[in-house]
């Protein structure tokens, strides 16, 4: 019978055909879902944990801590790969285009939440569309520091000094969490600080100690040792509670700036189409390890506040951070040259 001679298909035949196709699709998915249900069926090969920053940085060290814990507890072979560059967008774009099979993870930070606005349409990926939240690990605050010999001793002193004459304020670079915190501070106070971006936090602190800057908005772990050894003075820290390492340093809320809370968080994401069952399994395993006392102590020693969050909780938190920083970036007119 040629094409013109096929009899018409009635509604009953169409329903039977659709039911057969649906059953075939379920059968095709069944082995994958069954494999996920059987502990040990996944993973069958190494997992690539991409850190979009150079080796030795805080995000890299935290990722390696978590990877080792999962290697030991779950027998997963996790390999950390550093793919720095492009304001952390190169590594993120790589993971967003990877196969959604659970074998490629991405370490993200507050930088990625901000990049969703700073690099909108130019990053090579869309954070909320192309990547799936897997787990939250921890966060570290920003600390406002001055030279130990500076007459500026409080956040009120900083505001008065900035009103009296232009002050040079350093950060680890355009669009980084310290820069975003500085911009938010200026928005909240109107202080006319002149932003001086550096290629990393260490050189900005070196210049502050050398007397070439008036103030630096710094990643807490980078400036902690300098405050402890007396070369820098901390004015405030952007957490909700004081640091156990620096109990005399007030929080920004205690310094009169409750809206200056900033959490430079780190977490894990995977390609967006990764099966939800697999995302949940990975997320639960990560949360379990981050919740262990030994891991929490290790993160605290690095300057992090442990914040284990599963996929749903971390996803909600991430969306709120993307929205919050989109407003701040637009209000402060922050742009990446």
Secondary structure, DSSP 4 states (H G I P E B T S, - for coil): --GGGPPPP-HHHHHHHHHHHHHHHHHHHHHHHHHHHSTTSS-SS-EEEEESS-TTSHHHHHHHHHHHHHHHHH---EEEEE---GGGHHHHHHHHTS-SSSSEEEEEEHHHHHHHHHTTTTSSS-HHHHEEEEEEEEEE-EEEEEETT-S--SHHHHHHHHHHS-EEEEESSTTSHHHHHHHHHHHHH---EEEEE-SSHHHHHHHHHTTS-SEEEEEHHHHHHHHHTTSEEEEEESSSS--STTTTSPBTTTTT-GGG---EEEEEEEETTS-HHHHHHHHHHHHHHHTSHHHHHHHHHHT-EEEEE-HHHHHHHHHHHHHHHHHHHHHHT----
